[in-house]
Amino acid sequence: MTAGVAIDRVSRSYGTAKALDDVSLEIAAGEYIVLLGPSGCGKTTLLNLIGGFDAPSSGQISIGGRSMAGVAPKDRPTTTVFQDYALFPHMTLAENVAFGLRMRGVSRAARLARAAEMLALVGLEGRGNRRPHELSGGQRQRVALARALAVDPDVLLLDEPLGALDLKLRRGMQDELKAIQRRVGTTFVHVTHDQEEAMAIADRIVVMNAGRIEDLGPPKTVYLAPRTLFTATFMGEVNRIPLGGTLPFDPPPAGNSGVLCIRPESLSTAEGPLNLGPCRVDDITFFGTHQRAHVTSVAAPDLKLTVHLPQNSPVAPGQTLTLFAHDFVVLEAQ
Amino acid sequence: MKAIAWAYLAAIYSFILLPVVVLVVFSFQDGRLPVPPFQGATVKWYAQVLADRDLLAALGNSALVAVTSSAVALVLGFLAAHGLARVRLPGSVLMRGLLIAPLTVSYLIIALGLLNMFNQIGLRPSLLATGIGHVVINLPLCFAILYAAMGDHQKSAERAARDLGAGEVQVLWLVSAPMLMAPMAAAFFLSVTFSWDEFIIAFLLTRFDVTLPVEIWSMLKSGLSPKTNAIGSLVFLVSIMVVGFLELFVFRRQK
């Protein structure tokens, strides 16, 4: 099953500190949403409010059209994959996965069959008799996922589920999470502070900062056409060029205020919509997937840019290149 | 230097264990008095102990009181520890302090207090009264052990159980308690040994049915005999077995 989530003007204060400040968000049924932001931005608070572990100070949350005000976690159509897995160490994997069904009064045979099925879904076929302490971190994470999905929730909440895994394993699990979500069709709400992880799995990314939603949209939009300077910077490296002075650009950018944002990989020597004029290469470093160069505009020596050039481009320090921007956006200065 | 260390070790252990060794050795004394010289070995005192109905009844009473009072202390201690560890209550520091306070009060004072109170409410000295007394002294112990054992690890597992649909009773019974199996066993068996050995409360709060320490006391009034040594040795054997069991199956598993 699956259901949408409606968050309507929700705030949560702890004393005078506002963890969430008037947040509204519509999540469609079957969508994979990632809440992204630095620590303390309110993303985990929002997840806890959806799961029922905390109550909003004001505003309302409904799941599948039903208001969740005063509904305890155990009665909500949500389950959670916790960052520390929170497996039951005294139970076998099959008993762990079957726990939610046991609470719903499903017979032992039926729930163990379902547990075996769920363990197979996460690639742990036939390991039902093991105990959590026999597993690696990645395997425990899979069991936690199987346990949360076994009760067929409308909404699955994932609290930094890959945070404790090493980088390589994390990238592998991302693809798997996405594939599993496609198969079960449940709405996934996933919290992370890793923007690469967010882009790899999200249908839509919700960028949060200081208790508010800064930006939301598909990964490509949030990355290439961010709505705020915060999003632009948080999503990845960006050249920020304050407008106002004279810039040797063709065509010259309109407006006298704001910041022109160009990602390093959006700059190249190939013709593009914005000509930045000739730039001298200060230094260049080989990074494997690309070469990273620092350049200075010949016409405006204060203008220094970072550029990602193709692996094999024969560029040396001191050389002059004419650079074009392919994707760029002008944002309000903060 | 090494020789000194070994000598020190030997001295410490003789200091601790010599009285017990003497007790056990003279329980085999083939003579009327458990004092030197040793006059040869016999097991007749053990035969007498095992044929003594009053003694065996006292042994059964002690086991009953120890096991029942420890179970009650364990359940109450667990619930109190769980409540105070999980729920933020006003004055919880004070409540913890009050729960542990009886550990610092002498058993004699506790026994006198209980005797007074039981007189007021009309509860006669009995095994029940003694059992209640032993709950009073063992509850703080169980509480302290279990409170210290409740960590964030359990807390997040409890949260997960609630998230999966468990009610509060199910959380306690299926998650919190099984996860604390080792400290619960430790608290229970420590309570059993304390209750098993306890004399003052049992002495003041029993009358017709008595526990073993009280029975031994009444035998001592008629003078020393190798028979009391034999009882002592048997009690010591039981304690050793409980401690051995704890070491092997409870404390080792925690590591």
Interface residues (C-beta under 8 A of the other chain):
Chain A: G51 F53 A72 P73 K74 D75 T78 T79 T80 F82 D84 A86 L87 F88 P89 H90 F99 G100 M103 R104 R147 A148 V151
Chain B: H153 S156 A157 R159 A160 A161 R162 D163 L164 G165 A166 G167 Q170 L174 V175 P178 M179 M181
